[in-house]
């Protein structure tokens, strides 16, 4: 019945997960070119509000991945570089009269 009499191997003290170098390089290149680091100066909207604001104001052709960070920063990762370029060159953006700071 159950595991009675069976040997269960112990987990190693310092387990390691090895990520293939090729995967790291692909991810590093993608993260170098595709994201913006953003912050609404003096305002921290909720994640759902940010997602709605991005969808409504930027109207991207590709997918957008939103990741919340510390101190009111968030990262927006674009699947299409054309969307990123168009948005960066598109001018100033505001949410409730609060300006959006964008950095590559």
N, C-alpha and C positions, 0 to 999 in steps of 0.2 A: 504494500500500500504506500503510495507517495514515493518519497525519495529514500525510504528506509533501506539502509545497507548500501546505498550508492555513494560514490565519492564525488563531491562537488569541488572543482578546482578553485583555489584562492585567486582573487584578483591581484595583479601585481601592485606593489606599493606605489610606483610612479608610472602609471600607464601613459603611453605615448600614442599619438595619432600622427602618422606621417602623411603629409599632403604632397602629392607629386609636384615637382618643380614646374612642370608645364602648366598645371592648374593654377599655381600661384602667379605665374607670369601672365597668363590670360586675364586673371582677375585684377592684377595690378594695372595692366594696360587699360582695361575697361574702367576701373575706378579713377584713373588719371584723366580720362577724356570725357566721361559721361556725366558726372555729377556737378551740381552746384551746392555750395554751403550757403544757407540762407538764415535770416533772422528778421522778424518784424521788430523794429526798435521800440522797446517799451511795451510790447504786447506778446502774450503767449496764448495763441488760439489752441483749442483742443484738436486732436488728430483728425476727427471727422470734419471739423470746420476747415482745416487746412486742405484736406483731400477735395472737399467741395470747391473751395476757392481756387485751387490749382486747376481742376477740371473746367470750371466756368471761365476763368480768366485766361488761361494759357491754351486751351483747346488743342492739345497735342495730337499728333497723328500716330505716335507710337505709345508704348507703355511708359508709365511713370511709377517709380518706386519711392515712397516717402519713408524716411527714417528719422525719428526724433532723437535729438541729442541733448546734451547738458546746457544749462544756462541759456535757454530759449533758442538754441540753434537747432536747425533741422537740415537734413541732406535730401536733395531731390536728385534721383538718378534716372536719366533718360535712356530709353532704348534706341532712340534715333538722334544722332548728332544735329540733324537739321532743326529739330524742335529746340534743342538747347541753344543753338546759334540765333534762331529767330526770337526766342524769348529774351536772351541777353541783350540783343540789339533793339528790342521792342520798346525800350524806355523805362519809365518809373512805374512801380506797382505799389498799390496801397490796399490795406484792409482796415476799414473803419477810420480812415484818415491817418493811418499809421504806415510809414514807409517801410518797404522791404529792402533789406541789405542782401545783395547777392555777390558771391565770390566764386570764381572757378576753383 
